[in-house]
Amino acid sequence: MSDPKQFIELEDRHGAHNYHPLPVVLSHGEGATVTDTNGREYLDLLSAYSAMNFGHRHPRLIEAAKRQLDRLTLTSRAFHNDQLGPFCEELARLAGMDAVLPMNTGAEAVETGIKTARKWGYQKKNVAADQARIIAFEGNFHGRTTTIISFSTDEVARAEFGPYTPGFDLVPYGDLAAVAAAITPDTVGVLVEPIQGEAGVLIPPDGWLAGLRQLCDENNVLLIADEIQSGLGRTGYTFACEQEGVQPDIYLLGKALGGGVIPLSAMVANRDVMDVYAPGQHGSTFGGNPLACAVGREVVAMLAEGTWQQRAQELGKHLHSALSTLDKSKVTQLRVRGLWAGVELSSNAPSAREVCERMARAGVLCKETHETTVRIAPPLVITEEQLDHAVAVLAEAME
Ligand SMILES: *Cc1c(COP(=O)(O)O)cnc(C)c1O
């Protein structure tokens, strides 16, 4: 046991102030619960922004990591290792595609998708040098690199980091006509979150993803699905795109791919797209390392069983009906897909930050997104009873 204040003060004094965490200092985690330095337990309703879909320290994932820790952890890509090939084959099969390019963080997967689409445009679509354009969406979140924040519409994430990378066209999320109007002969990709997570779990209109697929087909444009937050079980499907029967040209994966144990991201595509690369043109020292691949293989094996997706669907229904009992005068909109919800608070309710602070004091950890949305994304191992308790705590925090 130790006083959480000392850790918060140290972080405040010596860490960069680029986050605004709730005043909780965690030291242990198991399943859907985490424990602070005083031994107090909390329910985790955030799952590290869906990096923790399988819960804290899932035995299969910890076991896979330990097995690999005792054998080999890093080789660089200067040599082969015996985990990378099987990981690529197994992940490609899960995605119904041919080929995988492993990286570490989500932002790197997105960068890889952008670079791939551009190279594909020059090689396969004869776009003139440096003219390739990619369509992205207002309210997007794709990570924090200078190129990615160049097409962010969040001024907090973007301001004072210029000069910005050109070559992106922004259109309203969910607006098919706007995408059609933005496509030019130089358009090489449409980069989309099937559900916008950071924007507050925004679900596009039915048929929109299928419409994007069709527009991309008609115009020889790559459909790039950023499923870093929406993918790998969260929505009740392996990929949120499946809900509309859509197969993109490129999947960008991250977060839960590393099982909450190690950073692991990947771009998945078919050979014709992946083969724009030749040796030396892209890479990463840690990308494809055997430790991450061993954990990733276990994640893929777990998802291949289908039970996680089913659990997300069933628990999602339960969560949806529980959230539907919240005071209607305090909630303007409820958006739920699988075990993932955005609760939009009205001006009658406290701010989302205040609600999350109150919930934390009551032992339930949530994180606001923007001023008015409480995002709920529990580990898929959570129980119905725990969900009911969490919603009761939320209801009280909204008083
Ligand atoms: C979290 C996230 C990213 C960035 O991932 P990092 O690992 O933080 O770089 C990209 N896209 C989406 C949709 C995300 O949710």
The ligand as an ORCA input file, in Angstrom:
! r2SCAN-3c Opt
* xyz 0 1
  C      -5.915      4.765    -30.963
  C      -6.179      4.936    -32.416
  C      -5.138      5.191    -33.330
  C      -3.713      5.425    -32.892
  O      -3.165      4.366    -32.204
  P      -1.851      4.586    -31.283
  O      -1.450      3.207    -30.895
  O      -2.264      5.438    -30.136
  O      -0.838      5.264    -32.157
  C      -5.451      5.257    -34.657
  N      -6.723      5.110    -35.100
  C      -7.739      4.869    -34.252
  C      -9.126      4.695    -34.805
  C      -7.511      4.798    -32.888
  O      -8.534      4.609    -32.049
*
